[in-house]
Amino acid sequence: MAADFSSNLMIIAKSNPQGKGVLVSTDGLNWQFHQDGLSYSPEVVLANNGRLIVGISSYFYSDDLGINWSAVDTTGLGEDFCVAGALTNCNISSQADNIYAIASTWDGNNTHPGIIRSLNNGTSWQWIVQPVYMPDQSGQTYGICYWGEYLYIAHNLSIYRLQVGNPVNNDDPVAPALDLNLTCYPNPFRGSTTIKFNQIENSPTTISIYNIKGQLIRTLVSSQKQSPGEHIIAWDGRDDGGLPVVAGIYLCRLETGRTAKARKLILLR
């Protein structure tokens, strides 16, 4: 049974011989049962900033305590979109009007979980991690939590973290600029330095080293798709031919999709 409690608004999915719908309360003492516009018991429920959101075959929302429901336009998520994605009811999480949920695609035989997002309290949605790019392809996705700047996703026997930024306080459905969080340490360095970055897009990633003249010295990662989350790679101070480069200032450049970031490196000998 799915349920969600927030300040002054609570919702519980209900399914029994008397009917399928939701129980709604504003104080936890008095409850009203609503089923108009809801043909099945919801698999996903959320009470967020005065709005009730449920997931059945699609997403629906109510701004009047469940009396009337409006269907969300999910055509942008594709014809194979399915609401169900997690193996538990912990499949949706929010801060302010930003909501993240585990959904899935259906190939005719199996569902394949991914992550969708709404920046306007459930009015519209977009994929941010397509199923093919999920860090675990077992399909055993158990839950999601949006806390601070990060999403935490429970897969199989692991917890993955994805930096998505703080909530956006407007109704703009365009995704905010996410931080690649590119760092290099130690810096200055001798021998080798560790390059750490946060993969945020479902796009090929390239990491390159340039000298102060802008000449390409080394390609560490070349148009490779990386799973969302934190990644670490090392540069040993050598060029693409395996020869040590001279001491000096270098530039580490990370490119992924339409986003790029660079960090200055100082190599000592």
C-alpha angles and dihedrals in degrees: 000000000000120000140163131189126195133160109303093347129079133170134187126185111232131199122169138123090279094060151306122251139080138303113222130193137169096196107025091243103074120046134189125201117221129182106149107125092010113100097179140025108275120250091200127039132175134175107200132162095334095315129107116214125188134179120212118137085333136357123285131181137197129199095184103062095276099308094115128023131201124202118235117231103242098167089112089064092062137253092277094056117131128186094217113081111135130067090228136041091257091095104119134052136172148188119191106325094331114105129184123191140177108239131158148210123242121222096185094269109037142020120238115203126226137153128267129186139204121195095185103057097274101315094116134009140201136186114253097171116027115211093252090060098048111123092235119046096187091098089230098126113159108177153332135226128188108205126162108321096337143080116215116203123190111216125175102302098343142076117219125197126209123184110226101158134242119313117285111235099213141066095253107132091202112106116250120245107273122212118247086202093210113188134168124200140218094026119198091035145177122210102359142354130209118236115204125185143164116238108217107161135062090236138107113277129216127189116190138174120219131185123232090271091059094252117145109246105169138005109209097175122017118199094314122157111238125196115247114271138051122336133185129203132167132224115206097198094259133121128235089275092058094250122133113253122225122264114271146087120322135176125229110204125192120195125183122163108312093339128089137171136179138201129196116238127197115204118199126195 
